[in-house]
Amino acid sequence: MEENLLFWSPDTFPGLYMPFDPLLFFGDNGGGDQFAFVLTPERPDIFVRDHENDSRLWAARGLEDYLHSSLAGDGDWYR
């Protein structure tokens, strides 16, 4: 929760990254990339934010899909 509040603060990373407002982060892959729900526009998809280049890549069509893929995968399964 604290990480979301940090990212949503307008003064934290002004002009450095794409906006974080539409995302609700809930986990990471242990290597720095972060998984997030999309809040705006509301949709069930899960995206991953690449910490090295700030790209946001589609990772799963919803929480159930994410859990199946992440539990069955090894490492960066979403790439």
Biopython code that builds the backbone (N, CA, C, O; Angstrom):
import numpy as np
from Bio.PDB.StructureBuilder import StructureBuilder

atoms = [
    (1, "MET", "N", (0.815, -1.192, 0.000)),
    (1, "MET", "CA", (0.000, 0.000, 0.000)),
    (1, "MET", "C", (0.860, 1.258, 0.000)),
    (1, "MET", "O", (0.553, 2.218, -0.707)),
    (2, "GLU", "N", (1.924, 1.261, 0.778)),
    (2, "GLU", "CA", (2.789, 2.434, 0.845)),
    (2, "GLU", "C", (3.410, 2.746, -0.505)),
    (2, "GLU", "O", (3.585, 3.910, -0.864)),
    (3, "GLU", "N", (3.744, 1.692, -1.257)),
    (3, "GLU", "CA", (4.344, 1.893, -2.568)),
    (3, "GLU", "C", (3.368, 2.579, -3.515)),
    (3, "GLU", "O", (3.768, 3.459, -4.277)),
    (4, "ASN", "N", (2.095, 2.192, -3.480)),
    (4, "ASN", "CA", (1.096, 2.845, -4.317)),
    (4, "ASN", "C", (0.968, 4.313, -3.956)),
    (4, "ASN", "O", (0.902, 5.161, -4.846)),
    (5, "LEU", "N", (0.933, 4.630, -2.677)),
    (5, "LEU", "CA", (0.824, 6.024, -2.249)),
    (5, "LEU", "C", (2.027, 6.834, -2.722)),
    (5, "LEU", "O", (1.878, 7.984, -3.134)),
    (6, "LEU", "N", (3.207, 6.244, -2.666)),
    (6, "LEU", "CA", (4.412, 6.915, -3.148)),
    (6, "LEU", "C", (4.309, 7.186, -4.646)),
    (6, "LEU", "O", (4.574, 8.301, -5.096)),
    (7, "PHE", "N", (3.929, 6.184, -5.407)),
    (7, "PHE", "CA", (3.828, 6.350, -6.856)),
    (7, "PHE", "C", (2.728, 7.321, -7.255)),
    (7, "PHE", "O", (2.877, 8.043, -8.240)),
    (8, "TRP", "N", (1.629, 7.355, -6.515)),
    (8, "TRP", "CA", (0.517, 8.233, -6.854)),
    (8, "TRP", "C", (0.782, 9.695, -6.485)),
    (8, "TRP", "O", (0.079, 10.584, -6.966)),
    (9, "SER", "N", (1.776, 9.955, -5.647)),
    (9, "SER", "CA", (2.080, 11.324, -5.239)),
    (9, "SER", "C", (2.611, 12.121, -6.433)),
    (9, "SER", "O", (3.560, 11.686, -7.085)),
    (10, "PRO", "N", (2.018, 13.274, -6.727)),
    (10, "PRO", "CA", (2.446, 14.048, -7.897)),
    (10, "PRO", "C", (3.860, 14.618, -7.760)),
    (10, "PRO", "O", (4.463, 14.997, -8.764)),
    (11, "ASP", "N", (4.390, 14.686, -6.569)),
    (11, "ASP", "CA", (5.705, 15.280, -6.357)),
    (11, "ASP", "C", (6.845, 14.266, -6.332)),
    (11, "ASP", "O", (8.009, 14.655, -6.234)),
    (12, "THR", "N", (6.533, 12.975, -6.419)),
    (12, "THR", "CA", (7.552, 11.951, -6.269)),
    (12, "THR", "C", (8.456, 11.837, -7.482)),
    (12, "THR", "O", (9.678, 11.888, -7.341)),
    (13, "PHE", "N", (7.891, 11.685, -8.665)),
    (13, "PHE", "CA", (8.683, 11.497, -9.881)),
    (13, "PHE", "C", (8.205, 12.426, -11.000)),
    (13, "PHE", "O", (7.831, 11.947, -12.070)),
    (14, "PRO", "N", (8.211, 13.736, -10.776)),
    (14, "PRO", "CA", (7.640, 14.649, -11.775)),
    (14, "PRO", "C", (8.381, 14.573, -13.113)),
    (14, "PRO", "O", (9.578, 14.846, -13.196)),
    (15, "GLY", "N", (7.632, 14.191, -14.164)),
    (15, "GLY", "CA", (8.180, 14.161, -15.512)),
    (15, "GLY", "C", (9.173, 13.057, -15.799)),
    (15, "GLY", "O", (9.671, 12.962, -16.921)),
    (16, "LEU", "N", (9.476, 12.219, -14.823)),
    (16, "LEU", "CA", (10.480, 11.175, -15.008)),
    (16, "LEU", "C", (9.889, 9.898, -15.583)),
    (16, "LEU", "O", (10.535, 9.219, -16.381)),
    (17, "TYR", "N", (8.661, 9.565, -15.184)),
    (17, "TYR", "CA", (8.007, 8.326, -15.613)),
    (17, "TYR", "C", (6.617, 8.613, -16.166)),
    (17, "TYR", "O", (6.072, 9.700, -15.972)),
    (18, "MET", "N", (6.044, 7.619, -16.864)),
    (18, "MET", "CA", (4.646, 7.717, -17.267)),
    (18, "MET", "C", (3.805, 7.773, -15.986)),
    (18, "MET", "O", (4.270, 7.348, -14.929)),
    (19, "PRO", "N", (2.587, 8.285, -16.067)),
    (19, "PRO", "CA", (1.744, 8.380, -14.869)),
    (19, "PRO", "C", (1.465, 7.017, -14.237)),
    (19, "PRO", "O", (1.310, 6.009, -14.926)),
    (20, "PHE", "N", (1.405, 7.020, -12.908)),
    (20, "PHE", "CA", (1.094, 5.810, -12.149)),
    (20, "PHE", "C", (-0.358, 5.785, -11.683)),
    (20, "PHE", "O", (-0.826, 4.769, -11.170)),
    (21, "ASP", "N", (-1.074, 6.894, -11.857)),
    (21, "ASP", "CA", (-2.456, 7.008, -11.370)),
    (21, "ASP", "C", (-3.350, 5.847, -11.785)),
    (21, "ASP", "O", (-4.140, 5.377, -10.966)),
    (22, "PRO", "N", (-3.259, 5.358, -13.039)),
    (22, "PRO", "CA", (-4.185, 4.305, -13.458)),
    (22, "PRO", "C", (-3.869, 2.924, -12.889)),
    (22, "PRO", "O", (-4.639, 1.987, -13.099)),
    (23, "LEU", "N", (-2.763, 2.779, -12.180)),
    (23, "LEU", "CA", (-2.313, 1.456, -11.747)),
    (23, "LEU", "C", (-2.431, 1.250, -10.246)),
    (23, "LEU", "O", (-2.273, 2.181, -9.457)),
    (24, "LEU", "N", (-2.713, 0.000, -9.870)),
    (24, "LEU", "CA", (-2.710, -0.410, -8.469)),
    (24, "LEU", "C", (-1.735, -1.579, -8.369)),
    (24, "LEU", "O", (-2.060, -2.707, -8.740)),
    (25, "PHE", "N", (-0.541, -1.294, -7.866)),
    (25, "PHE", "CA", (0.502, -2.314, -7.768)),
    (25, "PHE", "C", (0.183, -3.299, -6.653)),
    (25, "PHE", "O", (-0.302, -2.914, -5.589)),
    (26, "PHE", "N", (0.462, -4.583, -6.909)),
    (26, "PHE", "CA", (0.178, -5.600, -5.895)),
    (26, "PHE", "C", (1.302, -6.606, -5.721)),
    (26, "PHE", "O", (1.220, -7.458, -4.837)),
    (27, "GLY", "N", (2.334, -6.538, -6.522)),
    (27, "GLY", "CA", (3.424, -7.496, -6.371)),
    (27, "GLY", "C", (4.547, -7.223, -7.336)),
    (27, "GLY", "O", (4.456, -6.350, -8.199)),
    (28, "ASP", "N", (5.611, -7.987, -7.176)),
    (28, "ASP", "CA", (6.748, -7.851, -8.084)),
    (28, "ASP", "C", (7.348, -9.221, -8.355)),
    (28, "ASP", "O", (6.959, -10.218, -7.745)),
    (29, "ASN", "N", (8.290, -9.254, -9.268)),
    (29, "ASN", "CA", (8.890, -10.531, -9.653)),
    (29, "ASN", "C", (10.206, -10.802, -8.929)),
    (29, "ASN", "O", (10.891, -11.777, -9.238)),
    (30, "GLY", "N", (10.560, -9.968, -7.987)),
    (30, "GLY", "CA", (11.804, -10.141, -7.252)),
    (30, "GLY", "C", (12.993, -9.502, -7.935)),
    (30, "GLY", "O", (14.061, -9.377, -7.335)),
    (31, "GLY", "N", (12.824, -9.096, -9.176)),
    (31, "GLY", "CA", (13.902, -8.456, -9.922)),
    (31, "GLY", "C", (13.660, -6.981, -10.146)),
    (31, "GLY", "O", (14.442, -6.318, -10.827)),
    (32, "GLY", "N", (12.580, -6.458, -9.578)),
    (32, "GLY", "CA", (12.292, -5.038, -9.693)),
    (32, "GLY", "C", (11.066, -4.704, -10.532)),
    (32, "GLY", "O", (10.505, -3.618, -10.392)),
    (33, "ASP", "N", (10.641, -5.619, -11.402)),
    (33, "ASP", "CA", (9.445, -5.366, -12.198)),
    (33, "ASP", "C", (8.211, -5.562, -11.324)),
    (33, "ASP", "O", (8.170, -6.456, -10.479)),
    (34, "GLN", "N", (7.203, -4.711, -11.541)),
    (34, "GLN", "CA", (6.034, -4.699, -10.663)),
    (34, "GLN", "C", (4.753, -5.018, -11.416)),
    (34, "GLN", "O", (4.565, -4.573, -12.549)),
    (35, "PHE", "N", (3.875, -5.786, -10.791)),
    (35, "PHE", "CA", (2.582, -6.157, -11.368)),
    (35, "PHE", "C", (1.507, -5.235, -10.827)),
    (35, "PHE", "O", (1.530, -4.831, -9.665)),
    (36, "ALA", "N", (0.545, -4.908, -11.717)),
    (36, "ALA", "CA", (-0.491, -3.956, -11.322)),
    (36, "ALA", "C", (-1.817, -4.252, -12.002)),
    (36, "ALA", "O", (-1.869, -4.732, -13.135)),
    (37, "PHE", "N", (-2.888, -3.951, -11.275)),
    (37, "PHE", "CA", (-4.221, -3.908, -11.850)),
    (37, "PHE", "C", (-4.372, -2.552, -12.532)),
    (37, "PHE", "O", (-3.723, -1.581, -12.142)),
    (38, "VAL", "N", (-5.223, -2.487, -13.542)),
    (38, "VAL", "CA", (-5.512, -1.223, -14.213)),
    (38, "VAL", "C", (-6.803, -0.665, -13.624)),
    (38, "VAL", "O", (-7.857, -1.295, -13.705)),
    (39, "LEU", "N", (-6.709, 0.514, -13.035)),
    (39, "LEU", "CA", (-7.874, 1.144, -12.418)),
    (39, "LEU", "C", (-8.631, 2.032, -13.396)),
    (39, "LEU", "O", (-9.858, 2.112, -13.353)),
    (40, "THR", "N", (-7.880, 2.706, -14.289)),
    (40, "THR", "CA", (-8.486, 3.642, -15.227)),
    (40, "THR", "C", (-7.877, 3.454, -16.605)),
    (40, "THR", "O", (-6.668, 3.643, -16.735)),
    (41, "PRO", "N", (-8.619, 3.098, -17.637)),
    (41, "PRO", "CA", (-10.013, 2.699, -17.550)),
    (41, "PRO", "C", (-10.117, 1.344, -16.889)),
    (41, "PRO", "O", (-9.246, 0.491, -17.059)),
    (42, "GLU", "N", (-11.175, 1.147, -16.141)),
    (42, "GLU", "CA", (-11.353, -0.094, -15.391)),
    (42, "GLU", "C", (-11.384, -1.288, -16.335)),
    (42, "GLU", "O", (-12.165, -1.337, -17.284)),
    (43, "ARG", "N", (-10.514, -2.245, -16.047)),
    (43, "ARG", "CA", (-10.436, -3.460, -16.848)),
    (43, "ARG", "C", (-9.813, -4.558, -16.013)),
    (43, "ARG", "O", (-9.094, -4.252, -15.062)),
    (44, "PRO", "N", (-10.051, -5.817, -16.319)),
    (44, "PRO", "CA", (-9.547, -6.914, -15.488)),
    (44, "PRO", "C", (-8.077, -7.258, -15.740)),
    (44, "PRO", "O", (-7.477, -8.000, -14.962)),
    (45, "ASP", "N", (-7.494, -6.728, -16.813)),
    (45, "ASP", "CA", (-6.125, -7.087, -17.187)),
    (45, "ASP", "C", (-5.093, -6.687, -16.143)),
    (45, "ASP", "O", (-5.283, -5.748, -15.371)),
    (46, "ILE", "N", (-4.001, -7.430, -16.149)),
    (46, "ILE", "CA", (-2.864, -7.139, -15.283)),
    (46, "ILE", "C", (-1.678, -6.805, -16.172)),
    (46, "ILE", "O", (-1.394, -7.493, -17.152)),
    (47, "PHE", "N", (-1.000, -5.737, -15.805)),
    (47, "PHE", "CA", (0.178, -5.306, -16.537)),
    (47, "PHE", "C", (1.402, -5.402, -15.636)),
    (47, "PHE", "O", (1.290, -5.409, -14.410)),
    (48, "VAL", "N", (2.557, -5.474, -16.256)),
    (48, "VAL", "CA", (3.807, -5.454, -15.519)),
    (48, "VAL", "C", (4.564, -4.204, -15.941)),
    (48, "VAL", "O", (4.652, -3.887, -17.127)),
    (49, "ARG", "N", (5.104, -3.505, -14.962)),
    (49, "ARG", "CA", (5.919, -2.319, -15.224)),
    (49, "ARG", "C", (7.382, -2.739, -15.153)),
    (49, "ARG", "O", (7.859, -3.217, -14.124)),
    (50, "ASP", "N", (8.083, -2.550, -16.267)),
    (50, "ASP", "CA", (9.511, -2.848, -16.327)),
    (50, "ASP", "C", (10.253, -1.708, -15.634)),
    (50, "ASP", "O", (10.172, -0.561, -16.073)),
    (51, "HIS", "N", (10.968, -2.010, -14.569)),
    (51, "HIS", "CA", (11.624, -0.976, -13.778)),
    (51, "HIS", "C", (12.804, -0.333, -14.500)),
    (51, "HIS", "O", (13.237, 0.754, -14.116)),
    (52, "GLU", "N", (13.330, -0.978, -15.533)),
    (52, "GLU", "CA", (14.489, -0.431, -16.233)),
    (52, "GLU", "C", (14.124, 0.628, -17.267)),
    (52, "GLU", "O", (14.883, 1.574, -17.476)),
    (53, "ASN", "N", (12.970, 0.480, -17.914)),
    (53, "ASN", "CA", (12.617, 1.445, -18.957)),
    (53, "ASN", "C", (11.215, 2.036, -18.795)),
    (53, "ASN", "O", (10.760, 2.778, -19.666)),
    (54, "ASP", "N", (10.533, 1.724, -17.710)),
    (54, "ASP", "CA", (9.200, 2.238, -17.385)),
    (54, "ASP", "C", (8.125, 1.785, -18.366)),
    (54, "ASP", "O", (7.047, 2.379, -18.407)),
    (55, "SER", "N", (8.391, 0.743, -19.160)),
    (55, "SER", "CA", (7.349, 0.251, -20.066)),
    (55, "SER", "C", (6.308, -0.519, -19.256)),
    (55, "SER", "O", (6.593, -1.050, -18.183)),
    (56, "ARG", "N", (5.114, -0.560, -19.795)),
    (56, "ARG", "CA", (4.018, -1.299, -19.169)),
    (56, "ARG", "C", (3.551, -2.337, -20.171)),
    (56, "ARG", "O", (3.031, -1.999, -21.235)),
    (57, "LEU", "N", (3.738, -3.591, -19.828)),
    (57, "LEU", "CA", (3.429, -4.689, -20.729)),
    (57, "LEU", "C", (2.264, -5.504, -20.189)),
    (57, "LEU", "O", (2.156, -5.733, -18.985)),
    (58, "TRP", "N", (1.396, -5.937, -21.091)),
    (58, "TRP", "CA", (0.281, -6.789, -20.698)),
    (58, "TRP", "C", (0.839, -8.102, -20.180)),
    (58, "TRP", "O", (1.720, -8.692, -20.806)),
    (59, "ALA", "N", (0.328, -8.571, -19.029)),
    (59, "ALA", "CA", (0.834, -9.802, -18.423)),
    (59, "ALA", "C", (-0.229, -10.888, -18.306)),
    (59, "ALA", "O", (0.087, -12.071, -18.434)),
    (60, "ALA", "N", (-1.470, -10.512, -18.067)),
    (60, "ALA", "CA", (-2.523, -11.520, -17.864)),
    (60, "ALA", "C", (-3.886, -10.889, -18.086)),
    (60, "ALA", "O", (-4.048, -9.673, -17.978)),
    (61, "ARG", "N", (-4.873, -11.736, -18.400)),
    (61, "ARG", "CA", (-6.219, -11.218, -18.662)),
    (61, "ARG", "C", (-7.049, -11.037, -17.394)),
    (61, "ARG", "O", (-8.209, -10.629, -17.461)),
    (62, "GLY", "N", (-6.466, -11.335, -16.255)),
    (62, "GLY", "CA", (-7.148, -11.152, -14.988)),
    (62, "GLY", "C", (-6.370, -11.835, -13.874)),
    (62, "GLY", "O", (-5.337, -12.457, -14.121)),
    (63, "LEU", "N", (-6.863, -11.718, -12.659)),
    (63, "LEU", "CA", (-6.161, -12.270, -11.504)),
    (63, "LEU", "C", (-6.011, -13.787, -11.596)),
    (63, "LEU", "O", (-4.939, -14.317, -11.305)),
    (64, "GLU", "N", (-7.063, -14.487, -11.994)),
    (64, "GLU", "CA", (-6.982, -15.944, -12.095)),
    (64, "GLU", "C", (-5.921, -16.361, -13.123)),
    (64, "GLU", "O", (-5.131, -17.272, -12.874)),
    (65, "ASP", "N", (-5.913, -15.696, -14.264)),
    (65, "ASP", "CA", (-4.917, -15.975, -15.306)),
    (65, "ASP", "C", (-3.504, -15.682, -14.787)),
    (65, "ASP", "O", (-2.573, -16.452, -15.023)),
    (66, "TYR", "N", (-3.364, -14.570, -14.087)),
    (66, "TYR", "CA", (-2.067, -14.198, -13.508)),
    (66, "TYR", "C", (-1.578, -15.272, -12.533)),
    (66, "TYR", "O", (-0.417, -15.679, -12.585)),
    (67, "LEU", "N", (-2.457, -15.725, -11.651)),
    (67, "LEU", "CA", (-2.065, -16.727, -10.661)),
    (67, "LEU", "C", (-1.676, -18.047, -11.324)),
    (67, "LEU", "O", (-0.681, -18.663, -10.942)),
    (68, "HIS", "N", (-2.447, -18.479, -12.303)),
    (68, "HIS", "CA", (-2.106, -19.722, -13.007)),
    (68, "HIS", "C", (-0.747, -19.604, -13.686)),
    (68, "HIS", "O", (0.085, -20.506, -13.591)),
    (69, "SER", "N", (-0.531, -18.491, -14.366)),
    (69, "SER", "CA", (0.725, -18.295, -15.094)),
    (69, "SER", "C", (1.919, -18.146, -14.163)),
    (69, "SER", "O", (2.975, -18.732, -14.400)),
    (70, "SER", "N", (1.755, -17.373, -13.120)),
    (70, "SER", "CA", (2.889, -17.121, -12.226)),
    (70, "SER", "C", (3.240, -18.345, -11.384)),
    (70, "SER", "O", (4.415, -18.587, -11.109)),
    (71, "LEU", "N", (2.244, -19.112, -10.977)),
    (71, "LEU", "CA", (2.524, -20.306, -10.174)),
    (71, "LEU", "C", (3.099, -21.431, -11.016)),
    (71, "LEU", "O", (3.866, -22.252, -10.515)),
    (72, "ALA", "N", (2.735, -21.475, -12.285)),
    (72, "ALA", "CA", (3.247, -22.519, -13.170)),
    (72, "ALA", "C", (4.562, -22.124, -13.822)),
    (72, "ALA", "O", (5.297, -22.987, -14.302)),
    (73, "GLY", "N", (4.868, -20.828, -13.845)),
    (73, "GLY", "CA", (6.055, -20.332, -14.556)),
    (73, "GLY", "C", (7.297, -20.357, -13.694)),
    (73, "GLY", "O", (7.275, -20.673, -12.504)),
    (74, "ASP", "N", (8.381, -20.007, -14.362)),
    (74, "ASP", "CA", (9.671, -19.930, -13.697)),
    (74, "ASP", "C", (10.347, -18.653, -14.132)),
    (74, "ASP", "O", (10.761, -18.534, -15.285)),
    (75, "GLY", "N", (10.470, -17.691, -13.230)),
    (75, "GLY", "CA", (11.132, -16.435, -13.567)),
    (75, "GLY", "C", (10.195, -15.461, -14.236)),
    (75, "GLY", "O", (9.052, -15.297, -13.810)),
    (76, "ASP", "N", (10.674, -14.810, -15.287)),
    (76, "ASP", "CA", (9.911, -13.773, -15.988)),
    (76, "ASP", "C", (8.964, -14.401, -16.996)),
    (76, "ASP", "O", (9.136, -14.215, -18.201)),
    (77, "TRP", "N", (7.981, -15.131, -16.534)),
    (77, "TRP", "CA", (7.037, -15.856, -17.382)),
    (77, "TRP", "C", (6.237, -14.970, -18.305)),
    (77, "TRP", "O", (5.737, -15.445, -19.325)),
    (78, "TYR", "N", (6.099, -13.683, -17.980)),
    (78, "TYR", "CA", (5.232, -12.792, -18.740)),
    (78, "TYR", "C", (5.880, -12.269, -20.008)),
    (78, "TYR", "O", (5.212, -11.582, -20.782)),
    (79, "ARG", "N", (7.123, -12.554, -20.253)),
    (79, "ARG", "CA", (7.811, -12.013, -21.444)),
    (79, "ARG", "C", (7.821, -12.994, -22.555)),
    (79, "ARG", "O", (8.354, -12.708, -23.627)),
]
sb = StructureBuilder()
sb.init_structure("model")
sb.init_model(0)
sb.init_chain("A")
sb.init_seg("    ")
for serial, (resi, resn, name, xyz) in enumerate(atoms, 1):
    if name == "N":
        sb.init_residue(resn, " ", resi, " ")
    sb.init_atom(name, np.array(xyz, "f"), 0.0, 1.0, " ", f" {name:<3s}", serial, name[0])
structure = sb.get_structure()
